[in-house]
Amino acid sequence: MNQSFKQLVKYGLVGVAGLVVDFLFFIIFRDVVGLPYWVAQPIGAAFGILNNFILNSYFTFKTTDNMAKRGISFFAIGGIGLVASSLLLPWCVTMYNTYGQGIFEIQNQKTLESIMKIGVTLFVAFVQFFANKYITFRQKNEMKNSNS
């Protein structure tokens, strides 16, 4: 099996774990603490990013050298993804409420927010895989080959 495909599968597994962590904290801060969904979104995402950095370092890419530098890169990419998802989530909720209700009915606003959060998170995670593979977790031999 192609190395990139294996990494994508592992990244996906880590992503599922991160999604669970992200979603769990999203639900806690939205439903237990009582914060609005658009405030709970970045809090949950931050916990998911931390989870994913640790698991991707050791499990997916097996690159634990230069952890501070890789951490800065991962959190920068994660931060961009967090901003993107924090902007996309309310936009998707608004678009559904404005235009999508004839397509399929979602009566409960929290259910709509949760469905949109999952979709937005999956989209952002897919884009982040490539950014992290080629920037954050690029190995030394890949750096030398790209400079040749």
C-alpha angles and dihedrals in degrees: 000000000000114000093231091051091050089050091048090053092048090045088052092052091048088046091055089052089048091048090053091050091045094046093045092054090042090055093044094051095040101040105023102031092033101230120153113264092248090057094043090051099072092040092056091043092053091055090047092051092052091049092049095048092055095044095042092050094055105025112026106033100012092216112137099155119105091017094169092053092043090046092054090049094046093048091046090053089042090050091053088049090047091053091046093049092044089055096040096050097062090039092054092046090050093046091051092047090048103038112002106065093093092055097060131342123245109175100180116073094207090053089051091049091049094048092048091047091055092049094047092046093051092049094049092045091054091054092044092054091068094043092051095042094052100033115021102032100029107137126228094254089052089052092052092047092050091052093051 
